């Protein structure tokens, strides 16, 4: 029994969609926080934005 390439690529599609959603969240959150968190070191700012983006994604999944 063989599996079609479309079925094998489905997880890749979902991962790409998730990656794109997180990146969109990061851009939006970073733009909003840039002025108010400008005193944070860059590494801490990136970590904060990443954490907030992931929380947003989990929240959207729960809302479904």
PDBQT receptor file of N, H, CA, C and O in Angstrom, charges set to zero:
ATOM      1  N   UNK A   1       0.844  -1.173   0.000  1.00  0.00    +0.000 N 
ATOM      2  CA  UNK A   1       0.000   0.000   0.000  1.00  0.00    +0.000 C 
ATOM      3  C   UNK A   1       0.892   1.239   0.000  1.00  0.00    +0.000 C 
ATOM      4  O   UNK A   1       1.802   1.354   0.821  1.00  0.00    +0.000 OA
ATOM      5  N   UNK A   2       0.635   2.143  -0.900  1.00  0.00    +0.000 N 
ATOM      6  H   UNK A   2      -0.105   2.049  -1.566  1.00  0.00    +0.000 HD
ATOM      7  CA  UNK A   2       1.424   3.375  -0.966  1.00  0.00    +0.000 C 
ATOM      8  C   UNK A   2       0.585   4.554  -0.504  1.00  0.00    +0.000 C 
ATOM      9  O   UNK A   2      -0.643   4.551  -0.597  1.00  0.00    +0.000 OA
ATOM     10  N   UNK A   3       1.269   5.535  -0.016  1.00  0.00    +0.000 N 
ATOM     11  H   UNK A   3       2.266   5.537   0.059  1.00  0.00    +0.000 HD
ATOM     12  CA  UNK A   3       0.605   6.742   0.464  1.00  0.00    +0.000 C 
ATOM     13  C   UNK A   3       0.887   7.870  -0.518  1.00  0.00    +0.000 C 
ATOM     14  O   UNK A   3       2.018   8.038  -0.976  1.00  0.00    +0.000 OA
ATOM     15  N   UNK A   4      -0.124   8.623  -0.831  1.00  0.00    +0.000 N 
ATOM     16  H   UNK A   4      -1.042   8.486  -0.459  1.00  0.00    +0.000 HD
ATOM     17  CA  UNK A   4       0.067   9.712  -1.787  1.00  0.00    +0.000 C 
ATOM     18  C   UNK A   4       0.917  10.816  -1.170  1.00  0.00    +0.000 C 
ATOM     19  O   UNK A   4       0.890  11.004   0.047  1.00  0.00    +0.000 OA
ATOM     20  N   UNK A   5       1.667  11.545  -1.982  1.00  0.00    +0.000 N 
ATOM     21  H   UNK A   5       1.689  11.393  -2.970  1.00  0.00    +0.000 HD
ATOM     22  CA  UNK A   5       2.502  12.636  -1.471  1.00  0.00    +0.000 C 
ATOM     23  C   UNK A   5       1.696  13.708  -0.751  1.00  0.00    +0.000 C 
ATOM     24  O   UNK A   5       2.212  14.334   0.174  1.00  0.00    +0.000 OA
ATOM     25  N   UNK A   6       0.463  13.937  -1.141  1.00  0.00    +0.000 N 
ATOM     26  H   UNK A   6       0.044  13.428  -1.894  1.00  0.00    +0.000 HD
ATOM     27  CA  UNK A   6      -0.366  14.952  -0.507  1.00  0.00    +0.000 C 
ATOM     28  C   UNK A   6      -0.604  14.630   0.967  1.00  0.00    +0.000 C 
ATOM     29  O   UNK A   6      -0.576  15.521   1.816  1.00  0.00    +0.000 OA
ATOM     30  N   UNK A   7      -0.834  13.373   1.261  1.00  0.00    +0.000 N 
ATOM     31  H   UNK A   7      -0.856  12.649   0.572  1.00  0.00    +0.000 HD
ATOM     32  CA  UNK A   7      -1.081  12.967   2.644  1.00  0.00    +0.000 C 
ATOM     33  C   UNK A   7       0.197  13.115   3.466  1.00  0.00    +0.000 C 
ATOM     34  O   UNK A   7       0.145  13.530   4.623  1.00  0.00    +0.000 OA
ATOM     35  N   UNK A   8       1.321  12.784   2.886  1.00  0.00    +0.000 N 
ATOM     36  H   UNK A   8       1.364  12.447   1.946  1.00  0.00    +0.000 HD
ATOM     37  CA  UNK A   8       2.577  12.900   3.601  1.00  0.00    +0.000 C 
ATOM     38  C   UNK A   8       2.934  14.359   3.884  1.00  0.00    +0.000 C 
ATOM     39  O   UNK A   8       3.617  14.645   4.867  1.00  0.00    +0.000 OA
ATOM     40  N   UNK A   9       2.493  15.264   3.055  1.00  0.00    +0.000 N 
ATOM     41  H   UNK A   9       1.938  15.032   2.256  1.00  0.00    +0.000 HD
ATOM     42  CA  UNK A   9       2.845  16.663   3.217  1.00  0.00    +0.000 C 
ATOM     43  C   UNK A   9       1.883  17.426   4.122  1.00  0.00    +0.000 C 
ATOM     44  O   UNK A   9       2.135  18.594   4.418  1.00  0.00    +0.000 OA
ATOM     45  N   UNK A  10       0.804  16.820   4.566  1.00  0.00    +0.000 N 
ATOM     46  H   UNK A  10       0.598  15.871   4.325  1.00  0.00    +0.000 HD
ATOM     47  CA  UNK A  10      -0.175  17.513   5.391  1.00  0.00    +0.000 C 
ATOM     48  C   UNK A  10       0.430  18.096   6.667  1.00  0.00    +0.000 C 
ATOM     49  O   UNK A  10       0.150  19.254   6.974  1.00  0.00    +0.000 OA
ATOM     50  N   UNK A  11       1.243  17.358   7.427  1.00  0.00    +0.000 N 
ATOM     51  H   UNK A  11       1.470  16.417   7.177  1.00  0.00    +0.000 HD
ATOM     52  CA  UNK A  11       1.834  17.959   8.633  1.00  0.00    +0.000 C 
ATOM     53  C   UNK A  11       2.700  19.177   8.309  1.00  0.00    +0.000 C 
ATOM     54  O   UNK A  11       2.741  20.134   9.082  1.00  0.00    +0.000 OA
ATOM     55  N   UNK A  12       3.391  19.141   7.168  1.00  0.00    +0.000 N 
ATOM     56  H   UNK A  12       3.358  18.363   6.540  1.00  0.00    +0.000 HD
ATOM     57  CA  UNK A  12       4.189  20.288   6.767  1.00  0.00    +0.000 C 
ATOM     58  C   UNK A  12       3.310  21.514   6.553  1.00  0.00    +0.000 C 
ATOM     59  O   UNK A  12       3.679  22.623   6.937  1.00  0.00    +0.000 OA
ATOM     60  N   UNK A  13       2.154  21.313   5.943  1.00  0.00    +0.000 N 
ATOM     61  H   UNK A  13       1.854  20.412   5.630  1.00  0.00    +0.000 HD
ATOM     62  CA  UNK A  13       1.227  22.426   5.722  1.00  0.00    +0.000 C 
ATOM     63  C   UNK A  13       0.797  23.032   7.047  1.00  0.00    +0.000 C 
ATOM     64  O   UNK A  13       0.801  24.253   7.204  1.00  0.00    +0.000 OA
ATOM     65  N   UNK A  14       0.428  22.194   7.995  1.00  0.00    +0.000 N 
ATOM     66  H   UNK A  14       0.424  21.202   7.868  1.00  0.00    +0.000 HD
ATOM     67  CA  UNK A  14      -0.013  22.700   9.293  1.00  0.00    +0.000 C 
ATOM     68  C   UNK A  14       1.121  23.403  10.034  1.00  0.00    +0.000 C 
ATOM     69  O   UNK A  14       0.897  24.423  10.686  1.00  0.00    +0.000 OA
ATOM     70  N   UNK A  15       2.337  22.865   9.937  1.00  0.00    +0.000 N 
ATOM     71  H   UNK A  15       2.519  22.037   9.407  1.00  0.00    +0.000 HD
ATOM     72  CA  UNK A  15       3.474  23.500  10.587  1.00  0.00    +0.000 C 
ATOM     73  C   UNK A  15       3.770  24.854   9.938  1.00  0.00    +0.000 C 
ATOM     74  O   UNK A  15       4.062  25.823  10.638  1.00  0.00    +0.000 OA
ATOM     75  N   UNK A  16       3.697  24.927   8.625  1.00  0.00    +0.000 N 
ATOM     76  H   UNK A  16       3.459  24.139   8.056  1.00  0.00    +0.000 HD
ATOM     77  CA  UNK A  16       3.921  26.203   7.934  1.00  0.00    +0.000 C 
ATOM     78  C   UNK A  16       2.857  27.213   8.319  1.00  0.00    +0.000 C 
ATOM     79  O   UNK A  16       3.159  28.390   8.514  1.00  0.00    +0.000 OA
ATOM     80  N   UNK A  17       1.627  26.767   8.428  1.00  0.00    +0.000 N 
ATOM     81  H   UNK A  17       1.382  25.811   8.270  1.00  0.00    +0.000 HD
ATOM     82  CA  UNK A  17       0.540  27.661   8.831  1.00  0.00    +0.000 C 
ATOM     83  C   UNK A  17       0.772  28.170  10.258  1.00  0.00    +0.000 C 
ATOM     84  O   UNK A  17       0.606  29.359  10.532  1.00  0.00    +0.000 OA
ATOM     85  N   UNK A  18       1.153  27.272  11.155  1.00  0.00    +0.000 N 
ATOM     86  H   UNK A  18       1.288  26.306  10.933  1.00  0.00    +0.000 HD
ATOM     87  CA  UNK A  18       1.427  27.655  12.539  1.00  0.00    +0.000 C 
ATOM     88  C   UNK A  18       2.594  28.632  12.601  1.00  0.00    +0.000 C 
ATOM     89  O   UNK A  18       2.523  29.639  13.306  1.00  0.00    +0.000 OA
ATOM     90  N   UNK A  19       3.657  28.346  11.876  1.00  0.00    +0.000 N 
ATOM     91  H   UNK A  19       3.715  27.528  11.303  1.00  0.00    +0.000 HD
ATOM     92  CA  UNK A  19       4.824  29.237  11.850  1.00  0.00    +0.000 C 
ATOM     93  C   UNK A  19       4.447  30.624  11.330  1.00  0.00    +0.000 C 
ATOM     94  O   UNK A  19       4.908  31.636  11.859  1.00  0.00    +0.000 OA
ATOM     95  N   UNK A  20       3.620  30.666  10.308  1.00  0.00    +0.000 N 
ATOM     96  H   UNK A  20       3.246  29.844   9.879  1.00  0.00    +0.000 HD
ATOM     97  CA  UNK A  20       3.188  31.950   9.748  1.00  0.00    +0.000 C 
ATOM     98  C   UNK A  20       2.324  32.717  10.747  1.00  0.00    +0.000 C 
ATOM     99  O   UNK A  20       2.456  33.935  10.873  1.00  0.00    +0.000 OA
ATOM    100  N   UNK A  21       1.450  32.020  11.451  1.00  0.00    +0.000 N 
ATOM    101  H   UNK A  21       1.343  31.031  11.349  1.00  0.00    +0.000 HD
ATOM    102  CA  UNK A  21       0.598  32.671  12.460  1.00  0.00    +0.000 C 
ATOM    103  C   UNK A  21       1.458  33.252  13.591  1.00  0.00    +0.000 C 
ATOM    104  O   UNK A  21       1.254  34.393  14.003  1.00  0.00    +0.000 OA
ATOM    105  N   UNK A  22       2.406  32.474  14.082  1.00  0.00    +0.000 N 
ATOM    106  H   UNK A  22       2.571  31.547  13.747  1.00  0.00    +0.000 HD
ATOM    107  CA  UNK A  22       3.266  32.958  15.164  1.00  0.00    +0.000 C 
ATOM    108  C   UNK A  22       4.073  34.166  14.696  1.00  0.00    +0.000 C 
ATOM    109  O   UNK A  22       4.216  35.139  15.436  1.00  0.00    +0.000 OA
ATOM    110  N   UNK A  23       4.595  34.111  13.487  1.00  0.00    +0.000 N 
ATOM    111  H   UNK A  23       4.479  33.320  12.886  1.00  0.00    +0.000 HD
ATOM    112  CA  UNK A  23       5.375  35.239  12.971  1.00  0.00    +0.000 C 
ATOM    113  C   UNK A  23       4.506  36.492  12.853  1.00  0.00    +0.000 C 
ATOM    114  O   UNK A  23       4.965  37.593  13.157  1.00  0.00    +0.000 OA
ATOM    115  N   UNK A  24       3.263  36.333  12.418  1.00  0.00    +0.000 N 
ATOM    116  H   UNK A  24       2.890  35.438  12.171  1.00  0.00    +0.000 HD
ATOM    117  CA  UNK A  24       2.339  37.465  12.360  1.00  0.00    +0.000 C 
ATOM    118  C   UNK A  24       2.066  38.037  13.739  1.00  0.00    +0.000 C 
ATOM    119  O   UNK A  24       2.034  39.255  13.917  1.00  0.00    +0.000 OA
ATOM    120  N   UNK A  25       1.869  37.158  14.718  1.00  0.00    +0.000 N 
ATOM    121  H   UNK A  25       1.895  36.168  14.573  1.00  0.00    +0.000 HD
ATOM    122  CA  UNK A  25       1.669  37.615  16.095  1.00  0.00    +0.000 C 
ATOM    123  C   UNK A  25       2.890  38.369  16.592  1.00  0.00    +0.000 C 
ATOM    124  O   UNK A  25       2.771  39.421  17.220  1.00  0.00    +0.000 OA
ATOM    125  N   UNK A  26       4.072  37.819  16.305  1.00  0.00    +0.000 N 
ATOM    126  H   UNK A  26       4.169  36.964  15.795  1.00  0.00    +0.000 HD
ATOM    127  CA  UNK A  26       5.310  38.475  16.752  1.00  0.00    +0.000 C 
ATOM    128  C   UNK A  26       5.418  39.897  16.195  1.00  0.00    +0.000 C 
ATOM    129  O   UNK A  26       5.734  40.837  16.924  1.00  0.00    +0.000 OA
ATOM    130  N   UNK A  27       5.155  40.039  14.910  1.00  0.00    +0.000 N 
ATOM    131  H   UNK A  27       4.899  39.276  14.318  1.00  0.00    +0.000 HD
ATOM    132  CA  UNK A  27       5.232  41.376  14.296  1.00  0.00    +0.000 C 
ATOM    133  C   UNK A  27       4.261  42.340  14.958  1.00  0.00    +0.000 C 
ATOM    134  O   UNK A  27       4.634  43.461  15.304  1.00  0.00    +0.000 OA
ATOM    135  N   UNK A  28       3.020  41.909  15.136  1.00  0.00    +0.000 N 
ATOM    136  H   UNK A  28       2.717  40.998  14.855  1.00  0.00    +0.000 HD
ATOM    137  CA  UNK A  28       2.002  42.769  15.738  1.00  0.00    +0.000 C 
ATOM    138  C   UNK A  28       2.348  43.138  17.178  1.00  0.00    +0.000 C 
ATOM    139  O   UNK A  28       2.251  44.300  17.571  1.00  0.00    +0.000 OA
ATOM    140  N   UNK A  29       2.749  42.144  17.954  1.00  0.00    +0.000 N 
ATOM    141  H   UNK A  29       2.827  41.199  17.635  1.00  0.00    +0.000 HD
ATOM    142  CA  UNK A  29       3.067  42.385  19.358  1.00  0.00    +0.000 C 
ATOM    143  C   UNK A  29       4.301  43.274  19.481  1.00  0.00    +0.000 C 
ATOM    144  O   UNK A  29       4.322  44.191  20.303  1.00  0.00    +0.000 OA
ATOM    145  N   UNK A  30       5.315  43.016  18.683  1.00  0.00    +0.000 N 
ATOM    146  H   UNK A  30       5.297  42.272  18.016  1.00  0.00    +0.000 HD
ATOM    147  CA  UNK A  30       6.544  43.824  18.742  1.00  0.00    +0.000 C 
ATOM    148  C   UNK A  30       6.244  45.280  18.400  1.00  0.00    +0.000 C 
ATOM    149  O   UNK A  30       6.779  46.189  19.035  1.00  0.00    +0.000 OA
ATOM    150  N   UNK A  31       5.402  45.502  17.413  1.00  0.00    +0.000 N 
ATOM    151  H   UNK A  31       4.968  44.764  16.898  1.00  0.00    +0.000 HD
ATOM    152  CA  UNK A  31       5.061  46.878  17.032  1.00  0.00    +0.000 C 
ATOM    153  C   UNK A  31       4.338  47.598  18.170  1.00  0.00    +0.000 C 
ATOM    154  O   UNK A  31       4.570  48.784  18.402  1.00  0.00    +0.000 OA
ATOM    155  N   UNK A  32       3.463  46.884  18.877  1.00  0.00    +0.000 N 
ATOM    156  H   UNK A  32       3.275  45.920  18.689  1.00  0.00    +0.000 HD
ATOM    157  CA  UNK A  32       2.723  47.512  19.977  1.00  0.00    +0.000 C 
ATOM    158  C   UNK A  32       3.600  47.763  21.197  1.00  0.00    +0.000 C 
ATOM    159  O   UNK A  32       3.420  48.761  21.894  1.00  0.00    +0.000 OA
ATOM    160  N   UNK A  33       4.541  46.873  21.460  1.00  0.00    +0.000 N 
ATOM    161  H   UNK A  33       4.687  46.062  20.894  1.00  0.00    +0.000 HD
ATOM    162  CA  UNK A  33       5.358  46.982  22.671  1.00  0.00    +0.000 C 
ATOM    163  C   UNK A  33       6.647  47.777  22.493  1.00  0.00    +0.000 C 
ATOM    164  O   UNK A  33       7.320  48.102  23.472  1.00  0.00    +0.000 OA
ATOM    165  N   UNK A  34       6.983  48.084  21.273  1.00  0.00    +0.000 N 
ATOM    166  H   UNK A  34       6.436  47.821  20.478  1.00  0.00    +0.000 HD
ATOM    167  CA  UNK A  34       8.280  48.703  20.998  1.00  0.00    +0.000 C 
ATOM    168  C   UNK A  34       8.529  49.962  21.829  1.00  0.00    +0.000 C 
ATOM    169  O   UNK A  34       9.609  50.121  22.399  1.00  0.00    +0.000 OA
ATOM    170  N   UNK A  35       7.559  50.840  21.902  1.00  0.00    +0.000 N 
ATOM    171  H   UNK A  35       6.682  50.711  21.439  1.00  0.00    +0.000 HD
ATOM    172  CA  UNK A  35       7.747  52.090  22.642  1.00  0.00    +0.000 C 
ATOM    173  C   UNK A  35       7.722  51.878  24.150  1.00  0.00    +0.000 C 
ATOM    174  O   UNK A  35       8.530  52.460  24.872  1.00  0.00    +0.000 OA
ATOM    175  N   UNK A  36       6.809  51.057  24.622  1.00  0.00    +0.000 N 
ATOM    176  H   UNK A  36       6.152  50.584  24.035  1.00  0.00    +0.000 HD
ATOM    177  CA  UNK A  36       6.667  50.890  26.074  1.00  0.00    +0.000 C 
ATOM    178  C   UNK A  36       7.746  49.999  26.682  1.00  0.00    +0.000 C 
ATOM    179  O   UNK A  36       8.007  50.087  27.881  1.00  0.00    +0.000 OA
ATOM    180  N   UNK A  37       8.363  49.159  25.895  1.00  0.00    +0.000 N 
ATOM    181  H   UNK A  37       8.150  49.087  24.921  1.00  0.00    +0.000 HD
ATOM    182  CA  UNK A  37       9.403  48.263  26.414  1.00  0.00    +0.000 C 
ATOM    183  C   UNK A  37      10.760  48.563  25.781  1.00  0.00    +0.000 C 
ATOM    184  O   UNK A  37      11.611  47.679  25.689  1.00  0.00    +0.000 OA
ATOM    185  N   UNK A  38      10.958  49.775  25.357  1.00  0.00    +0.000 N 
ATOM    186  H   UNK A  38      10.266  50.494  25.433  1.00  0.00    +0.000 HD
ATOM    187  CA  UNK A  38      12.195  50.147  24.683  1.00  0.00    +0.000 C 
ATOM    188  C   UNK A  38      13.430  50.041  25.552  1.00  0.00    +0.000 C 
ATOM    189  O   UNK A  38      14.542  49.968  25.029  1.00  0.00    +0.000 OA
ATOM    190  N   UNK A  39      13.265  50.029  26.871  1.00  0.00    +0.000 N 
ATOM    191  H   UNK A  39      12.362  50.088  27.296  1.00  0.00    +0.000 HD
ATOM    192  CA  UNK A  39      14.422  49.951  27.760  1.00  0.00    +0.000 C 
ATOM    193  C   UNK A  39      14.897  48.514  28.002  1.00  0.00    +0.000 C 
ATOM    194  O   UNK A  39      15.957  48.305  28.592  1.00  0.00    +0.000 OA
ATOM    195  N   UNK A  40      14.125  47.535  27.554  1.00  0.00    +0.000 N 
ATOM    196  H   UNK A  40      13.264  47.705  27.075  1.00  0.00    +0.000 HD
ATOM    197  CA  UNK A  40      14.534  46.134  27.709  1.00  0.00    +0.000 C 
ATOM    198  C   UNK A  40      15.698  45.824  26.774  1.00  0.00    +0.000 C 
ATOM    199  O   UNK A  40      15.751  46.339  25.657  1.00  0.00    +0.000 OA
ATOM    200  N   UNK A  41      16.621  44.993  27.218  1.00  0.00    +0.000 N 
ATOM    201  H   UNK A  41      16.578  44.574  28.126  1.00  0.00    +0.000 HD
ATOM    202  CA  UNK A  41      17.657  44.509  26.290  1.00  0.00    +0.000 C 
ATOM    203  C   UNK A  41      16.989  43.736  25.145  1.00  0.00    +0.000 C 
ATOM    204  O   UNK A  41      15.930  43.135  25.328  1.00  0.00    +0.000 OA
ATOM    205  N   UNK A  42      17.606  43.760  23.992  1.00  0.00    +0.000 N 
ATOM    206  H   UNK A  42      18.466  44.249  23.843  1.00  0.00    +0.000 HD
ATOM    207  CA  UNK A  42      17.015  43.145  22.792  1.00  0.00    +0.000 C 
ATOM    208  C   UNK A  42      16.662  41.671  23.019  1.00  0.00    +0.000 C 
ATOM    209  O   UNK A  42      15.597  41.225  22.592  1.00  0.00    +0.000 OA
ATOM    210  N   UNK A  43      17.522  40.924  23.674  1.00  0.00    +0.000 N 
ATOM    211  H   UNK A  43      18.387  41.286  24.021  1.00  0.00    +0.000 HD
ATOM    212  CA  UNK A  43      17.247  39.492  23.884  1.00  0.00    +0.000 C 
ATOM    213  C   UNK A  43      16.019  39.289  24.762  1.00  0.00    +0.000 C 
ATOM    214  O   UNK A  43      15.226  38.381  24.514  1.00  0.00    +0.000 OA
ATOM    215  N   UNK A  44      15.854  40.122  25.784  1.00  0.00    +0.000 N 
ATOM    216  H   UNK A  44      16.498  40.859  25.986  1.00  0.00    +0.000 HD
ATOM    217  CA  UNK A  44      14.679  40.009  26.652  1.00  0.00    +0.000 C 
ATOM    218  C   UNK A  44      13.411  40.426  25.911  1.00  0.00    +0.000 C 
ATOM    219  O   UNK A  44      12.353  39.823  26.089  1.00  0.00    +0.000 OA
ATOM    220  N   UNK A  45      13.524  41.451  25.088  1.00  0.00    +0.000 N 
ATOM    221  H   UNK A  45      14.383  41.941  24.943  1.00  0.00    +0.000 HD
ATOM    222  CA  UNK A  45      12.372  41.908  24.310  1.00  0.00    +0.000 C 
ATOM    223  C   UNK A  45      11.908  40.814  23.350  1.00  0.00    +0.000 C 
ATOM    224  O   UNK A  45      10.713  40.541  23.241  1.00  0.00    +0.000 OA
ATOM    225  N   UNK A  46      12.851  40.194  22.660  1.00  0.00    +0.000 N 
ATOM    226  H   UNK A  46      13.822  40.415  22.748  1.00  0.00    +0.000 HD
ATOM    227  CA  UNK A  46      12.519  39.116  21.718  1.00  0.00    +0.000 C 
ATOM    228  C   UNK A  46      11.894  37.937  22.462  1.00  0.00    +0.000 C 
ATOM    229  O   UNK A  46      10.926  37.345  21.984  1.00  0.00    +0.000 OA
ATOM    230  N   UNK A  47      12.439  37.595  23.625  1.00  0.00    +0.000 N 
ATOM    231  H   UNK A  47      13.225  38.076  24.014  1.00  0.00    +0.000 HD
ATOM    232  CA  UNK A  47      11.885  36.493  24.416  1.00  0.00    +0.000 C 
ATOM    233  C   UNK A  47      10.463  36.813  24.874  1.00  0.00    +0.000 C 
ATOM    234  O   UNK A  47       9.588  35.948  24.837  1.00  0.00    +0.000 OA
ATOM    235  N   UNK A  48      10.231  38.049  25.304  1.00  0.00    +0.000 N 
ATOM    236  H   UNK A  48      10.941  38.752  25.335  1.00  0.00    +0.000 HD
ATOM    237  CA  UNK A  48       8.892  38.467  25.732  1.00  0.00    +0.000 C 
ATOM    238  C   UNK A  48       7.898  38.389  24.580  1.00  0.00    +0.000 C 
ATOM    239  O   UNK A  48       6.796  37.864  24.735  1.00  0.00    +0.000 OA
ATOM    240  N   UNK A  49       8.291  38.910  23.439  1.00  0.00    +0.000 N 
ATOM    241  H   UNK A  49       9.187  39.337  23.313  1.00  0.00    +0.000 HD
ATOM    242  CA  UNK A  49       7.405  38.890  22.265  1.00  0.00    +0.000 C 
ATOM    243  C   UNK A  49       7.115  37.460  21.842  1.00  0.00    +0.000 C 
ATOM    244  O   UNK A  49       5.977  37.137  21.504  1.00  0.00    +0.000 OA
ATOM    245  N   UNK A  50       8.130  36.596  21.854  1.00  0.00    +0.000 N 
ATOM    246  H   UNK A  50       9.055  36.859  22.129  1.00  0.00    +0.000 HD
ATOM    247  CA  UNK A  50       7.941  35.201  21.471  1.00  0.00    +0.000 C 
ATOM    248  C   UNK A  50       6.969  34.507  22.421  1.00  0.00    +0.000 C 
ATOM    249  O   UNK A  50       6.072  33.788  21.980  1.00  0.00    +0.000 OA
ATOM    250  N   UNK A  51       7.144  34.720  23.715  1.00  0.00    +0.000 N 
ATOM    251  H   UNK A  51       7.872  35.304  24.073  1.00  0.00    +0.000 HD
ATOM    252  CA  UNK A  51       6.251  34.111  24.711  1.00  0.00    +0.000 C 
ATOM    253  C   UNK A  51       4.809  34.585  24.509  1.00  0.00    +0.000 C 
ATOM    254  O   UNK A  51       3.877  33.783  24.554  1.00  0.00    +0.000 OA
ATOM    255  N   UNK A  52       4.632  35.879  24.289  1.00  0.00    +0.000 N 
ATOM    256  H   UNK A  52       5.390  36.531  24.252  1.00  0.00    +0.000 HD
ATOM    257  CA  UNK A  52       3.285  36.425  24.096  1.00  0.00    +0.000 C 
ATOM    258  C   UNK A  52       2.647  35.882  22.817  1.00  0.00    +0.000 C 
ATOM    259  O   UNK A  52       1.444  35.623  22.785  1.00  0.00    +0.000 OA
ATOM    260  N   UNK A  53       3.444  35.710  21.770  1.00  0.00    +0.000 N 
ATOM    261  H   UNK A  53       4.422  35.920  21.796  1.00  0.00    +0.000 HD
ATOM    262  CA  UNK A  53       2.920  35.170  20.515  1.00  0.00    +0.000 C 
ATOM    263  C   UNK A  53       2.457  33.729  20.698  1.00  0.00    +0.000 C 
ATOM    264  O   UNK A  53       1.408  33.339  20.185  1.00  0.00    +0.000 OA
ATOM    265  N   UNK A  54       3.229  32.948  21.421  1.00  0.00    +0.000 N 
ATOM    266  H   UNK A  54       4.081  33.265  21.838  1.00  0.00    +0.000 HD
ATOM    267  CA  UNK A  54       2.848  31.548  21.657  1.00  0.00    +0.000 C 
ATOM    268  C   UNK A  54       1.607  31.442  22.542  1.00  0.00    +0.000 C 
ATOM    269  O   UNK A  54       0.768  30.567  22.330  1.00  0.00    +0.000 OA
ATOM    270  N   UNK A  55       1.486  32.317  23.521  1.00  0.00    +0.000 N 
ATOM    271  H   UNK A  55       2.168  33.029  23.694  1.00  0.00    +0.000 HD
ATOM    272  CA  UNK A  55       0.284  32.339  24.366  1.00  0.00    +0.000 C 
ATOM    273  C   UNK A  55      -0.934  32.714  23.518  1.00  0.00    +0.000 C 
ATOM    274  O   UNK A  55      -2.012  32.147  23.695  1.00  0.00    +0.000 OA
ATOM    275  N   UNK A  56      -0.765  33.655  22.611  1.00  0.00    +0.000 N 
ATOM    276  H   UNK A  56       0.111  34.115  22.467  1.00  0.00    +0.000 HD
ATOM    277  CA  UNK A  56      -1.855  34.052  21.716  1.00  0.00    +0.000 C 
ATOM    278  C   UNK A  56      -2.300  32.878  20.848  1.00  0.00    +0.000 C 
ATOM    279  O   UNK A  56      -3.497  32.653  20.666  1.00  0.00    +0.000 OA
ATOM    280  N   UNK A  57      -1.346  32.140  20.320  1.00  0.00    +0.000 N 
ATOM    281  H   UNK A  57      -0.374  32.323  20.468  1.00  0.00    +0.000 HD
ATOM    282  CA  UNK A  57      -1.669  30.984  19.475  1.00  0.00    +0.000 C 
ATOM    283  C   UNK A  57      -2.428  29.921  20.271  1.00  0.00    +0.000 C 
ATOM    284  O   UNK A  57      -3.421  29.381  19.784  1.00  0.00    +0.000 OA
ATOM    285  N   UNK A  58      -1.979  29.618  21.475  1.00  0.00    +0.000 N 
ATOM    286  H   UNK A  58      -1.172  30.056  21.871  1.00  0.00    +0.000 HD
ATOM    287  CA  UNK A  58      -2.668  28.635  22.323  1.00  0.00    +0.000 C 
ATOM    288  C   UNK A  58      -4.073  29.116  22.654  1.00  0.00    +0.000 C 
ATOM    289  O   UNK A  58      -5.015  28.324  22.662  1.00  0.00    +0.000 OA
ATOM    290  N   UNK A  59      -4.216  30.394  22.923  1.00  0.00    +0.000 N 
ATOM    291  H   UNK A  59      -3.451  31.038  22.916  1.00  0.00    +0.000 HD
ATOM    292  CA  UNK A  59      -5.540  30.959  23.220  1.00  0.00    +0.000 C 
ATOM    293  C   UNK A  59      -6.489  30.824  22.053  1.00  0.00    +0.000 C 
ATOM    294  O   UNK A  59      -7.671  30.536  22.241  1.00  0.00    +0.000 OA
ATOM    295  N   UNK A  60      -5.984  31.030  20.844  1.00  0.00    +0.000 N 
ATOM    296  H   UNK A  60      -5.023  31.264  20.692  1.00  0.00    +0.000 HD
ATOM    297  CA  UNK A  60      -6.827  30.874  19.657  1.00  0.00    +0.000 C 
ATOM    298  C   UNK A  60      -7.242  29.412  19.475  1.00  0.00    +0.000 C 
ATOM    299  O   UNK A  60      -8.382  29.122  19.112  1.00  0.00    +0.000 OA
ATOM    300  N   UNK A  61      -6.324  28.516  19.727  1.00  0.00    +0.000 N 
ATOM    301  H   UNK A  61      -5.398  28.752  20.022  1.00  0.00    +0.000 HD
ATOM    302  CA  UNK A  61      -6.664  27.090  19.583  1.00  0.00    +0.000 C 
ATOM    303  C   UNK A  61      -7.726  26.679  20.585  1.00  0.00    +0.000 C 
ATOM    304  O   UNK A  61      -8.622  25.901  20.255  1.00  0.00    +0.000 OA
ATOM    305  N   UNK A  62      -7.637  27.192  21.806  1.00  0.00    +0.000 N 
ATOM    306  H   UNK A  62      -6.910  27.824  22.074  1.00  0.00    +0.000 HD
ATOM    307  CA  UNK A  62      -8.642  26.847  22.825  1.00  0.00    +0.000 C 
ATOM    308  C   UNK A  62     -10.004  27.432  22.493  1.00  0.00    +0.000 C 
ATOM    309  O   UNK A  62     -11.032  26.845  22.831  1.00  0.00    +0.000 OA
ATOM    310  N   UNK A  63     -10.019  28.580  21.834  1.00  0.00    +0.000 N 
ATOM    311  H   UNK A  63      -9.184  29.057  21.559  1.00  0.00    +0.000 HD
ATOM    312  CA  UNK A  63     -11.280  29.250  21.515  1.00  0.00    +0.000 C 
ATOM    313  C   UNK A  63     -12.061  28.517  20.433  1.00  0.00    +0.000 C 
ATOM    314  O   UNK A  63     -13.262  28.736  20.273  1.00  0.00    +0.000 OA
ATOM    315  N   UNK A  64     -11.391  27.660  19.701  1.00  0.00    +0.000 N 
ATOM    316  H   UNK A  64     -10.416  27.483  19.830  1.00  0.00    +0.000 HD
ATOM    317  CA  UNK A  64     -12.069  26.950  18.609  1.00  0.00    +0.000 C 
ATOM    318  C   UNK A  64     -12.962  25.918  19.124  1.00  0.00    +0.000 C 
ATOM    319  O   UNK A  64     -13.615  25.221  18.347  1.00  0.00    +0.000 OA
TER     320      UNK A  64
